Amino acid sequence: MSDKPRIFLTRELPPKTMELLQDQSVLTMNHEDRYLTKQEIMNGIQGVDGLLCLLTDVIDDEILAANPALKVVANFAVGFNNVDVDAATARKIPVTNTPGVLTETTADMAFALLLDVARRVSEGDRFVRAKAWHGWGPLQFLGADVSHSTLGLIGLGRIGMSMVPRARGFSMNVLYWNRTRLAPSEEASLQVTYCELDELLQQSDFVSLHVAQNDETRYLLGKREFSLMKPEALLVNTARGPIVDEKALVSALQSGQIAGAGLDVYEREPLLESELYEMDNVVVAPHLGSGTIGTRTKMGNMAAENCLAACRGQLPPNLVNPQIYD
Ligand code: DGY
């Protein structure tokens, strides 16, 4: 019998990661291009050392209980809101994520959505493809200026921070709100201004979300917060859907409380509030934040290395619950 770790993978990952896993482990996996059910995950982890899963797999205590010998839950994502970390911690199971490698790629996506919704690129694309365009016009598809506008960053972690040089490239004025305020010298060198959340919402032309999803950030933006925003403001969300009350967002868009939104994430993925499918002032992407070949390969290799390390009894490099070793 092989002494390689036995790993269960819930969906195919990029080719280089597959090579790594096939070389270093005894791999069993879902070969279909679809989510697994809870029961299928519970069946899949029978007799394995490690579970390599995705942000779409809800890993709760019932799943963890299905294999008391499980040595790791390695998530292929920086966000780990899909894993019941408290339950894993109680069972002394390490949970890992993939921080750092997707930072720039996700910031690029946030900026792509910001530019798209501001300059109505997707809307114009639909118009042209519908053969509705009969020539240039001075009043067609007028958008919002990005240069010299004010960007409000909600969250200034790795991805939020990566928005700053991008914003500077467009001569934007950058406000931020974060759990921890930067030192004055850091604010000065980054040229960012700290604001309370309400003030940031009131002053920003673009509001971009960069906080993790947890109990404190669920519905961080709802009816009251949208009522504070400028009517010409545009919202960008590449973080997690439940940070925004999606019904309240639809109402704010319908009533003109805000002008538009660029969304990559949704409250109940893959479903959207039905009105969002029809709104021309909303750009909707299918959770593509980290979606480049290079970044998904780095995430895959990182998740695989985390999984392999924990299966071998080593400290996995990207552990989110270090308290299991206390
Ligand atoms: C993550 O890693 O949390 C991203 O949402 C994946 O795109």
Boltz pocket constraint, residues with backbone or C-beta under 6 A from the ligand:
constraints:
  - pocket:
      binder: B
      contacts: [[A, 55], [A, 76], [A, 77], [A, 78], [A, 79], [A, 80], [A, 98], [A, 102], [A, 238], [A, 239], [A, 287], [A, 288], [A, 289], [A, 290], [A, 291]]
      max_distance: 6.0
